[in-house]
Amino acid sequence: MQLKDLEQYIRSLFNTSYNKKFDEESGITVRAAEDIKRIGYCTNLNLQTIERARENNINLMITHHDAWDFIYGLKDVCREKLLKYNISHYYNHLPLDDCDFGTNNSLAKKLGLEIIEKSNEEDGFYCGRITEFQQPISFGKLIEKLESILREPVKAWKFKDGDIKKVGLVCGGGSLTDDVKAAVDKECDVYITGEKTLYTIKYAQFTGINLIIGSHTFTEIFGVESLAKKIKKQFNNIEITQLQEEHLEANFYKKLNEK
């Protein structure tokens, strides 16, 4: 498969491609390999995931995030490495948060949640969902279920009694109080996202909404996986593989007994 054909196919999957921000939030960042046989997918582009791609003989990396500008110097070094290894790179950020097979819908499906409506609009893309369970579950059971899906511990604060029925969900970086407010305004029982600040916790406490924080990386991986599987279904001669990332956000320092 040629890279240009893949790029055209991916674009056809999104009904937000008319948005003037679409090309700022997705696309090819490095054109190295043009003949694509093996695709590696993950949430983040960084030196570690590029090395995983090299080890797996990947021609094209697909990620949710491009290398961040505010991790100063990372983007330039990543692009040098990709060119050195002859690996092309495609990322899709806000459009993948918004779409029906993307980050939020994919995690909601795994949790057994039904989508009520889209929420948390940013630049014309909806980065969150208001959802609900058919049958309420306990806060503890929801935590266990999410930890099993993410395969990592989560952080949780119980600020409201009773079982969980209605859930506000923003995969990834929904740490602003504005993000939480969207769930509060819809009378959700819990807000789930991938990052927090002190203000996130205090606002949840003030408004009486339960709060669960997973990791930015692993709350979003299932949307990237869904995109990769769509590509595999369309181009069945392509191989896809998940590039494993460290559970860095869940690796808390544990004091060891020292002699």
VOLUM-717677 format. One line per 5 residues: for each residue x, y, z of C-alpha. Coordinates in nm, 2 decimals, decimal comma, always signed. Layout:
X/Y/Z  ...
***
This chain:
+0,00/+0,00/+0,00  +0,12/+0,35/-0,08  +0,13/+0,61/+0,19  -0,08/+0,86/-0,02  -0,35/+0,60/-0,06
-0,36/+0,53/+0,32  -0,37/+0,90/+0,39  -0,67/+0,94/+0,15  -0,85/+0,65/+0,31  -0,81/+0,78/+0,66
-0,94/+1,12/+0,57  -1,25/+0,95/+0,42  -1,33/+0,80/+0,76  -1,39/+1,14/+0,93  -1,70/+1,35/+0,88
-1,51/+1,65/+1,03  -1,26/+1,68/+0,75  -1,44/+2,00/+0,64  -1,33/+2,17/+0,97  -1,05/+2,42/+0,90
-0,86/+2,29/+1,20  -0,87/+1,93/+1,07  -0,53/+1,95/+0,89  -0,38/+2,13/+1,20  -0,49/+1,84/+1,42
-0,41/+1,54/+1,20  -0,19/+1,43/+0,91  +0,15/+1,30/+0,79  +0,43/+1,47/+0,98  +0,72/+1,26/+0,84
+0,72/+1,12/+0,49  +0,99/+0,85/+0,49  +0,87/+0,51/+0,37  +0,62/+0,53/+0,09  +0,55/+0,16/+0,05
+0,37/+0,06/+0,37  +0,36/-0,30/+0,48  +0,37/-0,28/+0,86  +0,19/-0,03/+1,08  +0,26/+0,03/+1,44
+0,02/+0,22/+1,66  +0,03/+0,38/+2,00  -0,09/+0,70/+2,18  +0,23/+0,90/+2,19  +0,52/+0,98/+1,95
+0,84/+0,99/+2,15  +1,19/+0,83/+2,13  +1,07/+0,52/+2,32  +0,79/+0,44/+2,08  +1,00/+0,51/+1,78
+1,25/+0,25/+1,91  +0,96/+0,00/+1,95  +0,87/+0,07/+1,59  +1,23/+0,01/+1,47  +1,24/-0,32/+1,66
+0,91/-0,43/+1,50  +1,03/-0,33/+1,14  +0,75/-0,08/+1,11  +0,71/+0,14/+0,80  +0,44/+0,37/+0,94
+0,37/+0,48/+1,29  +0,01/+0,60/+1,37  -0,03/+0,79/+1,69  -0,29/+1,00/+1,86  -0,04/+1,27/+1,96
+0,24/+1,43/+1,76  +0,56/+1,50/+1,96  +0,47/+1,79/+2,18  +0,62/+2,13/+2,11  +0,63/+2,21/+2,49
+0,86/+1,91/+2,55  +1,13/+2,14/+2,41  +1,34/+1,98/+2,14  +1,15/+1,65/+2,13  +0,98/+1,70/+1,79
+1,30/+1,77/+1,61  +1,48/+1,47/+1,76  +1,18/+1,24/+1,68  +1,17/+1,35/+1,32  +1,54/+1,29/+1,28
+1,50/+0,94/+1,42  +1,21/+0,86/+1,20  +1,39/+0,97/+0,89  +1,70/+0,78/+1,00  +1,49/+0,46/+1,04
+1,29/+0,52/+0,72  +0,96/+0,53/+0,92  +0,67/+0,75/+0,82  +0,44/+0,90/+1,08  +0,07/+0,99/+1,09
-0,11/+1,14/+1,38  -0,48/+1,22/+1,45  -0,57/+1,42/+1,76  -0,90/+1,62/+1,80  -1,08/+1,45/+1,50
-1,01/+1,11/+1,66  -1,15/+1,24/+2,00  -1,46/+1,35/+1,82  -1,54/+1,06/+1,58  -1,77/+0,77/+1,65
-1,49/+0,51/+1,65  -1,25/+0,73/+1,84  -1,10/+0,76/+2,18  -1,41/+0,84/+2,38  -1,65/+0,61/+2,20
-1,40/+0,32/+2,21  -1,35/+0,34/+2,59  -1,72/+0,39/+2,65  -1,79/+0,07/+2,46  -1,54/-0,12/+2,66
-1,70/+0,01/+2,98  -2,05/-0,09/+2,86  -2,17/+0,27/+2,85  -2,43/+0,40/+2,61  -2,36/+0,74/+2,44
-2,63/+1,00/+2,53  -2,46/+1,30/+2,36  -2,13/+1,46/+2,26  -1,98/+1,72/+2,49  -1,67/+1,93/+2,56
-1,64/+2,12/+2,23  -1,30/+2,25/+2,12  -1,23/+2,41/+1,79  -1,54/+2,25/+1,64  -1,45/+1,90/+1,77
-1,63/+1,73/+2,06  -1,37/+1,58/+2,29  -1,61/+1,43/+2,55  -1,92/+1,22/+2,59  -2,22/+1,21/+2,83
-2,30/+0,84/+2,88  -2,49/+0,61/+3,10  -2,51/+0,25/+3,21  -2,83/+0,05/+3,15  -2,81/-0,07/+3,51
-2,64/+0,13/+3,78  -2,32/-0,01/+3,93  -2,13/+0,08/+4,25  -1,84/+0,32/+4,25  -1,61/+0,05/+4,35
-1,71/-0,18/+4,07  -1,66/+0,10/+3,82  -1,31/+0,15/+3,95  -1,23/-0,22/+3,92  -1,37/-0,23/+3,57
-1,17/+0,07/+3,45  -0,85/-0,06/+3,61  -0,90/-0,40/+3,43  -0,95/-0,23/+3,10  -0,66/+0,01/+3,13
-0,44/-0,25/+3,30  -0,32/+0,01/+3,55  -0,43/+0,16/+3,88  -0,65/+0,47/+3,87  -0,70/+0,75/+4,12
-1,05/+0,80/+4,26  -1,24/+1,04/+4,48  -1,59/+0,97/+4,61  -1,78/+1,29/+4,66  -2,13/+1,16/+4,60
-2,32/+0,87/+4,76  -2,51/+0,60/+4,57  -2,45/+0,39/+4,26  -2,33/+0,52/+3,93  -2,57/+0,56/+3,64
-2,46/+0,87/+3,44  -2,10/+0,92/+3,34  -1,91/+1,22/+3,20  -1,61/+1,10/+3,00  -1,32/+1,29/+2,84
-1,04/+1,06/+2,75  -0,69/+1,21/+2,78  -0,63/+1,56/+2,91  -0,97/+1,67/+3,05  -0,82/+1,83/+3,36
-0,98/+2,18/+3,33  -1,27/+2,27/+3,56  -1,46/+2,36/+3,24  -1,43/+1,99/+3,14  -1,57/+1,88/+3,47
-1,85/+2,14/+3,45  -1,98/+1,98/+3,14  -2,05/+1,66/+3,34  -2,18/+1,85/+3,64  -2,43/+2,05/+3,42
-2,56/+1,72/+3,28  -2,60/+1,58/+3,64  -2,35/+1,30/+3,60  -2,27/+1,08/+3,89  -1,90/+1,06/+3,80
-1,65/+1,23/+3,58  -1,37/+1,01/+3,42  -1,06/+1,15/+3,24  -0,69/+1,10/+3,20  -0,54/+1,40/+3,39
-0,61/+1,61/+3,69  -0,50/+1,93/+3,88  -0,58/+2,04/+4,23  -0,86/+2,25/+4,08  -1,01/+1,94/+3,92
-1,04/+1,77/+4,25  -1,16/+2,07/+4,44  -1,43/+2,15/+4,18  -1,55/+1,79/+4,19  -1,56/+1,81/+4,57
-1,74/+2,14/+4,56  -2,01/+2,03/+4,32  -2,05/+1,68/+4,46  -1,95/+1,47/+4,16  -1,74/+1,15/+4,19
-1,40/+1,17/+4,01  -1,19/+0,90/+3,85  -0,85/+0,97/+3,69  -0,68/+0,71/+3,46  -0,37/+0,79/+3,26
-0,37/+1,02/+2,95  -0,19/+0,75/+2,75  -0,41/+0,45/+2,82  -0,75/+0,62/+2,83  -0,69/+0,71/+2,47
-0,52/+0,40/+2,32  -0,84/+0,23/+2,22  -0,93/+0,50/+1,97  -0,59/+0,46/+1,80  -0,65/+0,08/+1,80
-0,99/+0,12/+1,64  -0,84/+0,34/+1,36  -0,56/+0,08/+1,30  -0,82/-0,20/+1,28  -1,02/-0,01/+1,02
-0,71/+0,03/+0,81  -0,64/-0,34/+0,84  -0,99/-0,43/+0,73  -0,96/-0,20/+0,43  -0,61/-0,31/+0,33
-0,60/-0,67/+0,45  -0,24/-0,73/+0,33  -0,12/-0,47/+0,59  +0,01/-0,59/+0,92  -0,07/-0,39/+1,23
+0,09/-0,41/+1,58  +0,05/-0,21/+1,90  +0,37/-0,05/+2,01  +0,38/-0,10/+2,38  +0,42/+0,21/+2,60
+0,53/+0,23/+2,96  +0,26/+0,29/+3,22  +0,47/+0,59/+3,32  +0,18/+0,79/+3,47  +0,08/+0,51/+3,70
+0,44/+0,43/+3,82  +0,45/+0,60/+4,16  +0,76/+0,60/+4,37  +0,76/+0,34/+4,64  +1,00/+0,39/+4,93
+1,23/+0,09/+4,97  +1,40/-0,03/+5,28  +1,76/+0,08/+5,25  +2,05/-0,04/+5,45
***
